[in-house]
């Protein structure tokens, strides 16, 4: 892909410091340009670990994020959901989710169907998801914490010129759980 932008997406870290520390160790070899957290960081001491690695950080609050005032003081690039933005010519929606997993999936699928193209990133369900709905990609990195899921996982994206390669990876082994190539039409 030539010159590209590397983005790493996590969600639902839920103060699991073992998982967070293992993930942060892996960033040295990945060398991301941006780290996106899709909510449920939970506590300021966990956010501090993410910020201390020196990678540009942004994200949305989740339903279990406790001291939102302190989290926002620590990182001005944390927002209420949803966030709509554009990165490297691709439209993104950053969303945590709410209610039941089924409710979150209905909202995410509606968002994707309403977009002619782009990527809807979401969390909350603790299950990784990577698929096309209409002209948009739906991507959930799964739960970094591993809580309520079968695996600790994250999402890696490489963007270049309106093209994206997305891979959901298992945290401890690096195994690719899902892969999707996407191009803006």
Secondary structure as a PSIPRED ss2 file (coil, helix, strand):
# PSIPRED VFORMAT (PSIPRED V4.0)

   1 X C   1.000  0.000  0.000
   2 X C   1.000  0.000  0.000
   3 X C   1.000  0.000  0.000
   4 X C   1.000  0.000  0.000
   5 X E   0.000  0.000  1.000
   6 X E   0.000  0.000  1.000
   7 X E   0.000  0.000  1.000
   8 X E   0.000  0.000  1.000
   9 X E   0.000  0.000  1.000
  10 X E   0.000  0.000  1.000
  11 X C   1.000  0.000  0.000
  12 X C   1.000  0.000  0.000
  13 X C   1.000  0.000  0.000
  14 X C   1.000  0.000  0.000
  15 X C   1.000  0.000  0.000
  16 X C   1.000  0.000  0.000
  17 X H   0.000  1.000  0.000
  18 X H   0.000  1.000  0.000
  19 X H   0.000  1.000  0.000
  20 X H   0.000  1.000  0.000
  21 X H   0.000  1.000  0.000
  22 X H   0.000  1.000  0.000
  23 X H   0.000  1.000  0.000
  24 X H   0.000  1.000  0.000
  25 X H   0.000  1.000  0.000
  26 X H   0.000  1.000  0.000
  27 X H   0.000  1.000  0.000
  28 X H   0.000  1.000  0.000
  29 X H   0.000  1.000  0.000
  30 X H   0.000  1.000  0.000
  31 X C   1.000  0.000  0.000
  32 X C   1.000  0.000  0.000
  33 X C   1.000  0.000  0.000
  34 X E   0.000  0.000  1.000
  35 X E   0.000  0.000  1.000
  36 X E   0.000  0.000  1.000
  37 X E   0.000  0.000  1.000
  38 X C   1.000  0.000  0.000
  39 X C   1.000  0.000  0.000
  40 X C   1.000  0.000  0.000
  41 X C   1.000  0.000  0.000
  42 X C   1.000  0.000  0.000
  43 X C   1.000  0.000  0.000
  44 X H   0.000  1.000  0.000
  45 X H   0.000  1.000  0.000
  46 X H   0.000  1.000  0.000
  47 X H   0.000  1.000  0.000
  48 X H   0.000  1.000  0.000
  49 X H   0.000  1.000  0.000
  50 X H   0.000  1.000  0.000
  51 X H   0.000  1.000  0.000
  52 X H   0.000  1.000  0.000
  53 X C   1.000  0.000  0.000
  54 X C   1.000  0.000  0.000
  55 X C   1.000  0.000  0.000
  56 X C   1.000  0.000  0.000
  57 X E   0.000  0.000  1.000
  58 X E   0.000  0.000  1.000
  59 X E   0.000  0.000  1.000
  60 X E   0.000  0.000  1.000
  61 X C   1.000  0.000  0.000
  62 X C   1.000  0.000  0.000
  63 X C   1.000  0.000  0.000
  64 X C   1.000  0.000  0.000
  65 X C   1.000  0.000  0.000
  66 X C   1.000  0.000  0.000
  67 X C   1.000  0.000  0.000
  68 X H   0.000  1.000  0.000
  69 X H   0.000  1.000  0.000
  70 X H   0.000  1.000  0.000
  71 X H   0.000  1.000  0.000
  72 X H   0.000  1.000  0.000
  73 X H   0.000  1.000  0.000
  74 X H   0.000  1.000  0.000
  75 X C   1.000  0.000  0.000
  76 X C   1.000  0.000  0.000
  77 X C   1.000  0.000  0.000
  78 X E   0.000  0.000  1.000
  79 X E   0.000  0.000  1.000
  80 X C   1.000  0.000  0.000
  81 X C   1.000  0.000  0.000
  82 X C   1.000  0.000  0.000
  83 X E   0.000  0.000  1.000
  84 X E   0.000  0.000  1.000
  85 X E   0.000  0.000  1.000
  86 X E   0.000  0.000  1.000
  87 X E   0.000  0.000  1.000
  88 X C   1.000  0.000  0.000
  89 X C   1.000  0.000  0.000
  90 X E   0.000  0.000  1.000
  91 X E   0.000  0.000  1.000
  92 X E   0.000  0.000  1.000
  93 X E   0.000  0.000  1.000
  94 X E   0.000  0.000  1.000
  95 X E   0.000  0.000  1.000
  96 X C   1.000  0.000  0.000
  97 X C   1.000  0.000  0.000
  98 X C   1.000  0.000  0.000
  99 X C   1.000  0.000  0.000
 100 X C   1.000  0.000  0.000
 101 X H   0.000  1.000  0.000
 102 X H   0.000  1.000  0.000
 103 X H   0.000  1.000  0.000
 104 X H   0.000  1.000  0.000
 105 X H   0.000  1.000  0.000
 106 X H   0.000  1.000  0.000
 107 X H   0.000  1.000  0.000
 108 X H   0.000  1.000  0.000
 109 X H   0.000  1.000  0.000
 110 X H   0.000  1.000  0.000
 111 X H   0.000  1.000  0.000
 112 X H   0.000  1.000  0.000
 113 X H   0.000  1.000  0.000
 114 X H   0.000  1.000  0.000
 115 X C   1.000  0.000  0.000
 116 X C   1.000  0.000  0.000
 117 X C   1.000  0.000  0.000
 118 X E   0.000  0.000  1.000
 119 X E   0.000  0.000  1.000
 120 X E   0.000  0.000  1.000
 121 X E   0.000  0.000  1.000
 122 X E   0.000  0.000  1.000
 123 X C   1.000  0.000  0.000
 124 X C   1.000  0.000  0.000
 125 X C   1.000  0.000  0.000
 126 X C   1.000  0.000  0.000
 127 X C   1.000  0.000  0.000
 128 X C   1.000  0.000  0.000
 129 X E   0.000  0.000  1.000
 130 X E   0.000  0.000  1.000
 131 X E   0.000  0.000  1.000
 132 X E   0.000  0.000  1.000
 133 X E   0.000  0.000  1.000
 134 X C   1.000  0.000  0.000
 135 X C   1.000  0.000  0.000
 136 X E   0.000  0.000  1.000
 137 X E   0.000  0.000  1.000
 138 X E   0.000  0.000  1.000
 139 X E   0.000  0.000  1.000
 140 X E   0.000  0.000  1.000
 141 X C   1.000  0.000  0.000
 142 X C   1.000  0.000  0.000
 143 X C   1.000  0.000  0.000
 144 X C   1.000  0.000  0.000
 145 X C   1.000  0.000  0.000
 146 X C   1.000  0.000  0.000
 147 X C   1.000  0.000  0.000
 148 X C   1.000  0.000  0.000
 149 X C   1.000  0.000  0.000
 150 X C   1.000  0.000  0.000
 151 X C   1.000  0.000  0.000
 152 X C   1.000  0.000  0.000
 153 X E   0.000  0.000  1.000
 154 X E   0.000  0.000  1.000
 155 X E   0.000  0.000  1.000
 156 X E   0.000  0.000  1.000
 157 X E   0.000  0.000  1.000
 158 X E   0.000  0.000  1.000
 159 X E   0.000  0.000  1.000
 160 X E   0.000  0.000  1.000
 161 X C   1.000  0.000  0.000
 162 X C   1.000  0.000  0.000
 163 X E   0.000  0.000  1.000
 164 X E   0.000  0.000  1.000
 165 X E   0.000  0.000  1.000
 166 X E   0.000  0.000  1.000
 167 X E   0.000  0.000  1.000
 168 X E   0.000  0.000  1.000
 169 X E   0.000  0.000  1.000
 170 X E   0.000  0.000  1.000
 171 X C   1.000  0.000  0.000
 172 X C   1.000  0.000  0.000
 173 X C   1.000  0.000  0.000
 174 X C   1.000  0.000  0.000
 175 X C   1.000  0.000  0.000
 176 X E   0.000  0.000  1.000
 177 X E   0.000  0.000  1.000
 178 X E   0.000  0.000  1.000
 179 X E   0.000  0.000  1.000
 180 X E   0.000  0.000  1.000
 181 X E   0.000  0.000  1.000
 182 X E   0.000  0.000  1.000
 183 X E   0.000  0.000  1.000
 184 X C   1.000  0.000  0.000
 185 X C   1.000  0.000  0.000
